[in-house]
Amino acid sequence: MTELRPHLDTVETATTTPDHEQPWSDLGLKPDEYTEIREILGRRPTSSELAMYSVMWSEHCSYKSSKVHLKQFGEKVTDEMREHLMVGIGENAGVVDIGDGYAVTFKIESHNHPSYVEPYQGAATGVGGIVRDILAMGARPVAVMDPLRFGPLDAPDTHRVLPGIVAGVGGYGNCLGLPNIGGEAVFDATYAGNPLVNALCVGVMRHEQIHLAKASGAGNQVILYGARTGGDGIGGVSVLASETFESTGPAKRPSVQVGDPFQEKLLIECTLEIFAEELVVGIQDLGGAGLSCATSELASAGDGGMHVWLDRVPLRDSTLAPEEILMSESQERMMAVVEPANVARFLEICEKWDVEATVVGEVDESSRLTIEWHGETVVDVPPRSVAHDGPTYHRPYARPEWQDRLQDDTAAALARPSTGDELRATVLAMVASPNLCDKSWITDQYDRYVQGNTVLAQPEDSGMVRVDAESGLGVAVSTDANGRFAMLDPYAGAQLALAEAYRNVATSGARPLAISDCLNFGSPEDPDVMWQFAEATRGLADGCQTLGIPVTGGNVSLYNQTGQTAILPTPVVAVLGVIDDVARRTPSGFVEEGQQIYLLGATADELSGSEWAHVVHAHLGGLPPRVDLAAEKELADILVNASRDGLVDAAHDLSDGGLAQALVESCLRNDIGARVWLPDGVDAFVSLFSESAGRVIVAVPRSEEVRFTDMCAARGFPHARIGVTDGSGPDAVLDVQGQFTLPLAEVRAAWTATLPDALG
């Protein structure tokens, strides 16, 4: 075979041709990085080694610009935060103990740039990749979520990418039989040309079923199983996500991965049966960087080395060169380390599920990762140098000189509605705005109830699934972010995202336990952007410390900008909570007439960065709402206890759009009207549209009102009765006394028309 490939670049030829020119720059490596690789190896790299280092040292895989800041998530961990943590940062996904011998693993990641290039496949394979991360931990995937960000709803490119992305998310998840229980769809001009597609997956297992990514035990066999390796995805996310899109010229288009959800479904069931028979020593999914990642990370985390026969890898394209095979990000592939005595049974299970499996390597005692191609060694590297010891950048950053001007430009001078008619018109305009309107056009494309364990799903504040049918044990998850708040103050903006997701989980009755994050920012080579990232990361780490919940893992997505236009800094935070009995859950919509509506928390004149300022005035400036995480923790405790004790029948957090939006959504959920009186001493407009944090409305049965108010009073937590649920059905209204009355039918017509009118 060697004579058929006279160009084959082996370790031997690399040693004897030190001056051979290599395309390191085309592969995204910097001059000093290429020099460092030569120093590590004591020679020039082979083309296969160069391919491996280029994808593994990319921004997407190595976190080279962000890891100096991410270490805070480990440094600021307290004993309280470790209480439920079983597996933390560094593995495929974090794992938390939820009681009764059950553990839950969850993680959120990005597939932003591939989804711009090929919307359907980019989004679909983003779902597939995060599902395999969860599977690799030993868990059965049970639910997915999808926080999405797009350019303006009326922009032509939004009409190109949005339908494909939504179809990709739904198509892949639906085929896997995984319910999509939550997420977001947010529109802003900065995401034009750079949509954000973040995907989250939740998995469930018993404590003893946890698996880790490591190649241990000399003589153990390395098995690649799943789909064949093809040319799709060469350079994929690892390269795409590591450079800024240019606003002019041809789009950078390396091959985006192509997903096959039916193959992944077989892979899931096959892997779970393999786990059940305890046949693997270590396991890793193949995602970003493909075989380069799987082989180097498994070997690096093990106690020896690994030798791989690359020519044994099953191919869809026989013309692929070794370096292309190593860089391919073809989907639906896993790699397992198996003791020799278990190999036959492993292969037997794979055959049963029609999953192709091949022994492609062996664990050895060399402390090296060596890869051969038809008898010739094409890779001989220290695995840690590829997988874990890549470059670490201390990027320069500084508070932007324009930040003060931005914060000084508050919403105070903006014209505000003052009459009842003006307030009424504003409510209708707000509920019909792209960010606040009904998202059913999107969510109806997702199966939210497959598997039969979904308890809450969109448009609830958080998604909830049952884990154990006998006890009713369940988990709730919410994802949140507000890029406008983070733009005004990235430290506070990250904490506001954390607080909102934390609050949304608590409104359902679940106790928050842990977070995963997806930190979406512009180019790290811009000191302004790097300052935003540093501040947001610091805010998130400090916030988790105050709330007492750990970051279990996540993802950083940088270079999210087109030309010089960066996206709004968008730290997406996913909070997971546990509920002892899902029968005690609290929905967000009002459920019956005659219940008392209480507003919990304090309202201030906080309109800067609000949805009102954005929709009505296209304004962004000032300071975001004040964050009080101690109050958020107290509020969450009230909500969890109230749910457990049956003191509330509905709860809805106040965030985007303020009280007006929360009332509208609570009424529309079940066509239950409300009669509301606004608190004394607070301007009606501020009462309705302020986005002060730490607030929730609840519906309290009359029989439980005294117990509920006593609980709030005993804790000294602000609470005020602001209304009563009143009327139901087609004639129900939202009556804000002394200001305006809105028939729910009129509100629903405005709320539901926006996306269908825009997208067809």
SULKA-V17891 format. One record per helix or strand. SS is the DSSP state (h for helix, s for strand). FROM is the first residue (numbers start at 1). TO is the last residue. If there is no record, write none. Layout:
# SULKA-V17891
((SS	FROM	TO) (SS	FROM	TO))
This chain:
# SULKA-V17891
((h	2	5) (h	11	16) (h	31	41) (h	47	56) (h	59	62) (h	67	70) (h	72	75) (h	79	82) (s	85	87) (s	94	99) (s	102	110) (h	112	117) (h	119	136) (s	140	150) (h	156	176) (s	179	187) (h	189	191) (s	196	206) (h	207	209) (s	221	226) (s	229	229) (h	236	240) (s	245	245) (h	261	276) (s	282	285) (h	290	301) (s	305	309) (h	310	312) (s	315	315) (h	322	327) (s	333	338) (h	340	352) (s	357	364) (s	369	373) (s	376	381) (h	383	387) (h	403	408) (h	411	413) (h	420	431) (h	440	443) (s	454	456) (s	463	466) (s	474	480) (h	483	488) (h	490	507) (s	511	520) (h	527	547) (s	550	557) (s	561	562) (s	565	566) (s	570	579) (h	582	584) (s	587	587) (s	596	600) (h	611	617) (h	629	644) (s	650	653) (h	658	670) (s	672	676) (h	684	689) (s	696	700) (h	702	714) (s	719	728) (s	733	736) (s	740	743) (h	744	759))
